[in-house]
Amino acid sequence: MTAPRPVEPEDATATSWVAEEWSEGPVTPPERDPFYTAPDGWETVACGTVLRTRPVRLALFGRLRQRIDAWQLLFRTRDLENRPHVSVTTVLLPADSGRGSAGGRPLLSYQCAIDAVSGRSFPSYALRWHAHARGTVPQFEFLLALHAMRLGWTVTIPDHEGAEGHWGAPSEPGYCTLDAVRATLSFERAASPADTPVAMWGYSGGGLASSWAAEGVAEHAPELNVVGAVLGSPVGDPASAFLRLNGTPYAALPILVVAGLRRTYPDFDRLLHRYVTAEGLAVLTSVERMTTMAAIVRLRGYDFSRHTTLPLTELVALPEMVAIFDEIRPGGTAPEFPMLVVQATHDQIIAVDDVDGQVRRYRDAGASVEYLRDRTSEHITLLPLSVPLSLAWLADRVAGRPPAPGITTTVFSIATQRRSVAGYGSMASTLLRAVLRRPIRSHTRRRPRTR
């Protein structure tokens, strides 16, 4: 396997690479796919540098192949300790795209709810034709990305946990997301200028990743023209969710976070070995191979305290644990662009009080946040119901229309909002085209207008 050959950089302080295009072979999980292995010398290049590219075929639920142009980019990013890492993003272009066709279209970075540490749950694998990824959330969210592309966006979908599956880590998902945006903007097939309007959107675990991306722009990627972010049910307080979901039908979700944090914090892993029994450690190891839904089914009602030598409330109160839980709580930094937060008041997975707290922290730090709460939806239904409104809100930011900062509104149902009702027919049309495997083309007249 040959490494990309270096090219003389235009700026003497930077290094660039010619990306190597890979023809598509068998769909192999990331752990065994050589595409995910960085070429020699990758550590010395800048964050966001494209190291390798390949065209890919994508499909709904791994079976219904979609008639779009899709590419994957291996790019350089960084971890929490500023050590070089790599990740992959999947770029969606309309079926009628040609080289340079993305010019003039805004870029949407959609963060899926990966919510697992297995490579089979990464979007770059789960969205591919013939992928064996049953029970992964990105397969359900793929339709939303197709719909955004049909409305005029270029879409990039990053593996925001990085190649090592650091689920639950602070900041890292933001670095990874922003570097995926950098990589996409520089990718020749997308051909987007550096000042292209960029929007970010994610729900649940993807909303948490989008929170970190929004908070990281000023420090990590200030050159990006980020115009807004939509955070759907963005977790708010992972430590609170851990205690609240333990022993419930969704007990697997905090266990998956713990499995990811073991990979991020060596001290955390040592702490677990001290206070968790061998049976409990075996449970943590077992979920590393599971998709999200498989883990939820397997660990339904699981009580982690059965396998700890301290009561759970005492374990999470240890100073080392408190420090980590404080670090993984979003909301400490105010982005310089507006945000929309959407949350169900009767969410069975993410407590509305935790999201209220995240919004309050943003506003106290000086951020412009519009907050919409829904009284009749719950966690699963709010995502599809909020799609038209979320995309319309982002389109307004691209067009330069002012948001409504500092407004908190609680509605009977987001489905009754004018922009929601107007968009459901278009969503149904996208679903029909995807199921019938018709070409997914963007409607020029519906493109979000740039300033």
N, C-alpha and C positions, 0 to 999 in steps of 0.2 A: 504494500500500500504506500503510494507516494504522497508526500506532503505537498500542499500548494506552494508554488514558487513565489518568493517575495518579489514585490514590485517597488521600484524607487518611489518613495513617498513624495507628495508635493510639499509637505511640511517636514522639515528635517527633524522635528520633534515627534513625529508620528510614524507609524509603520502600517502598511496595508497589505492585503493579500489578494491574489487571484483565487476566487472560490472554485473548488473542484466540483463539477456536476456529476452526480451519480445516477446511473440508470436504475430503475426500480427492480428489485429482486424480490424474493420471498419476504413476507412480513415477519420480521424477527423482533422479539421483545428487546427493549433498549439495552438490557443487561448483556445481550449477545450480539447486538447490531454494531458492526464496526463504524457505522456512520457517526455514532456518539463518542467515538474516541478521537480526541484532539490530535492534530498533526504536530510534529516536532516544532518547537519554538513558539508555541501558541501563548505561553505565559508572558511573553514580552510585548504583545500587542495591546492596543487600547481596548477598554471595555466597549462592547458593542461591535467589535470587528467580526465580520463574517469569515468563518474558517472553512466552511464547506457547505455546499448546497446540493439539493436533489429535487427533481419533480416527483410528486407522489399522487396517488389516486385515493380519494377520500370517499367515505360511504356513511350513510345513516346506519347506525347500529352494526357497522362492519359489513353490511350486506347490500344495501341499496346504493350502488355507486352513483356519485353525483357528477354531473357534467359541468365542472368548473375547472379552472386552472389553479393548481395548488403546488406550493414549493415548501420545502423545509430548509431552515438555515441553522447550522451549528454556529454558535457565536461565543465569544469570550465575555464572561461576567465576573463577579466577585462574591465572596461570602461575607459573613458577619465580621470576620477578623481581617478583611481586606486581602484575603488570599485568592489567587486566580482560580476560577471555576469555569465550566462550560455548561451550556444548556442549548435547547432547540426551540425554535418557534415555527409555527405553521402559518404560512401566508396564503390567504384566499384572494383570488382574482376572478372576475367574471368569465363565463365560458367563452365570450368573444374577445377576451383580452389579447393584446399583442404586446410586443416589447414597447415599454414606455406608456402603456394605456392608463396607468394609474395616476399619471401626472394631472394635477388639478383636483384630485379627489382627496378628501380628508382621510386620516388613518384612525381606525378604531382598534384599540388593544383590548381584546376580550379575555378576561381571566376566568377560566373555568374553575368550578369547585372540584379540584382534584381529590382532596380529602382522603388521601391514602399515601403510602410510601412506595408501593409497588410500581415498577416501571410500566406495567400493563395499564395503570390508571392515568398515565401521562397523556395529554391530548395528542402529542406527536405520534403515539402508538394507537390509542383508542379510536381515533378518527379515521384510521386508514382502512382501505378495502381489505376484507378478509382478516381483520384484527380479531383476536380472541380476547375480548375485553368485556365480557358480560358482567353487568353490575357496576360499570363505571359511570360517573355523573357526566363527564364530557360528551359521551355519546348522546345523552338527552339534550345537552345544551347546544349541540352542533347546529340544530335548526335555527336557533337564535342568531348565530353568526352568519348563516346563509341569508337570513332575512335582512340583516344589517347590510350585507354586501349588495343585495338586490336593491336596497334603498340608496345606494350610491357610495358606500364606504369601501375602502380597502381595509381588510381585516387581518390582524395578526393575533395568533393564539399561542402564548408562550407556555412552556413547561416551567411555571414560575417557582416550583420547588427546587429547580436545578436538577442536575443529573443524579444527585444522590438522594433525592426525596426528602428534603428538609421541611416537612409539613409542620406548621406551627411556629417556625422560626420568625423572629422579628426582622424587619428591614430587608433581609435577603430576597424575599419575593418581590420587593420593590426594585432592588437593583436589577434583578433578573428581568422583570417586566420592562423597565426603562431601557436596558441594553437590547432587549428584543425589538423595541421600537427603533432604536438606533440602527440595528442590523437591517430591519425592514426598509427604513428610509434610504439606506445605502445600497440595497439590493437592486441590481440593474433591471430586473423584470418589473419591479414596482416603479422605478424611476421617479421618485418623489423628491421635490426640493427640500432642503433642510428646514425651511420655515413652514412646512405643511402643518395645518392644524391637526393636533393629536387629541383624541378623547380616550378615556379609560372607563371600563364598565366591568362589573363582576357581581356575582351574587353568592351569599353564604361564604364558603371558604374562598371563593373568587372575589367576593366583596372585601374580605380581610386582606387578600393579596393586593387588591386595588387600593385599599387604604394605605398600605405600606408604600405602594408606588406613588400615590399622591403626596405622601409625606416626604418622599425621597427626591423629588424633582429638583428642588432648590440646591440641595447638596451634591447630588450625584449626576444630574443631567440638566443643568440650567439652560442649556442651549435649545432644548426642545420647546416647541410652541404648544404646550398643553393648554387646552381651552376649557376643560371641564372633566369631571369624573362623576359617575353614578355608582354609589355603593349600596347594593341591595342586601339587606339583612347581614351587615358586615361583622357579626360575632360580638363586637363590643368589648367583651372581657373573657378571654379564654379560660382563665382560672375559675371564674364564676360558672362558666358552662361545664367545666370538668366536674365540679361538685354537684351541680344540679342534674346533670344527665347520668351520673353514675347510678347503676341499678335500674335504669329505665329501658324502654324498648330501643333507645338510641345510645346505649352505653358504649357501643363500639366507637363512636365519634371521638370522645375524649381519649379513649385508649389509643386510637390512631395518632392523635396529637402527641401523646406521650412517646409512642414509637418513633415519631419524627424528631421530637426534642432530644431523644437519646443520641441521635446522629449529629445534632447541632452542638450540644453541650456535653463534653466529656465528664464534667463534674456532676451533671444531672444523672448521667448513666451510673456513675460510681455511687451516687446517693441511692438510686434504685436498687443496686446490688446489696446495699447495706440494709435496706428496710423492706424489700420485697422478697417473698419466698421464691424458691425455684419454680414452683407451679405458676406463680404470677409472672416471672420472667419468661417462662415458656409461652404464656399467653401473648405477651408483648412481642416475642419473636415470631409467633405464628401469624399475627396480623400483618407483618411485613410482606407477606406473600399474597394478601387478599386484596380484592377490589373493595370499594366502599360498601356497596350493597351486600356483598358476601360477608363482610365483617359484621354488618348490622344484623343480618340473619343469624350468624353464628354466635354472636355475643349478646343477643337480646336478653335484657334483664341482668346482665353480668354486674356483680358488685366487686369492684377492685379491692375493697377493704377486706374481702375474704383472704387475700393473699398478701397482706401487709402486716408487719410486726408492730406497727403503730396504728391507732385509729386514724382514719383518713383526714379528719379535721386537724389532728396534730401533725400529720405528715406534711400537709400543705402549709402549715404555720411555721415550719422550720425556716430559719433565716435564709438559707440557701435557696429554698423553694420560693419564698416570698420574693427574693431578688429576681429570679427567673420569671415568675408570673408577672411582676411589675414590668419587666423588659418586653414581654410579648403582648402587652396590652396596647392597642393602637390609640391614637388621639393626642399624642404629646406634641406634635408639630403642626403648625397651621400652613397648609398649602396656599400659594398665592393666586390660585384660580378657584372659581366657584365649584361647589359640590352639591349633588342631590343625594340624600339618603332616604331609602324606602324601607319600611318595616311594618310587619303585621303585629297588631297589639296582642293577638292570641296565638303567637308563634309557639309551637310545641317544642322547638329545638333551640332557637335563639331568643332569649328573654328580652322583651321590649325595654325593660329597665336598663339592661346592659348597653343597648344601642342608644338609649336616651343619654347615658353617661358618656358614650363616645362623642355624640353630637355636642354635648355640653363642653367637653374638653376642647374640641375643635373651636367652638365659638369663644371660649375663654381665652384661647391662644390667638384669636383674631381672624379665624377663617370665615369665609362666606359660605354658609351651609343652609340649604333649603331642605326641610325635613317633612316627609309625607308619611303619615301612619294610617294603616288600613285596619278597620275594625272587624271585617268579616272574613278576610283571607287568613290562611295559616302559612307555614313555611313553604310547603310544596307548591301551592297554587299561586302564591304571590309573584313568583318569578314570571311565568308566562303572562299573567294578567298585567304585569308592569312593563312589558316589552315596548308597546307603542309609545307610552308616555316617556319612558327612559330615552328612547332613540330620538323622539321629538325634542326633548329637553337638551340633549347633546347637539342636535342640529341647530337649535337656537344659539348655543354657545359658539358654534362654528360661524354662524351668520353675524355674530357680534351683538345679538340682542341681550339686554341686561337681565340677569336672573332676579329672583326675589329672595335676597339674603336675609337670614335671621328669622325666616317664617317657619313656624311649625303648624302643620295642618293635619287634623285627624278626620278622615272621611269614612263614610259608611262602607264604600268599596271603591277601590281604584278603578274597577271595571266600568263605573258609571261616569268617570271623568271624560270630558269631551274628546280629548286627544286619544284616549284609550279606545273609545267606541269607534272612532274614525279609522283606527289602525288595525282592528281585528280582522276585517275583510282582507286586507293586504297580507296579514300573517297567514290566513287560511289559504290564500293563493300561493304563497311560498311553500307551505306544507304540501299542497297538492302537486306542485311542480317537483318537489323533492321526492315524493312518494312515487310519482310517475316517471321519475328520472328524466325530466325535461331539462334543457340547459338553463342554468341560473345566470341571468344577465342583469346588469344594473340598469335601472331606468334613469337616463340622463336627466329627465325633467324632475326627478325626485331627489337628485343629489343634494346633500346638505350644502348650502351655498357658502363659499369662502368669502372672506372680507376683501 
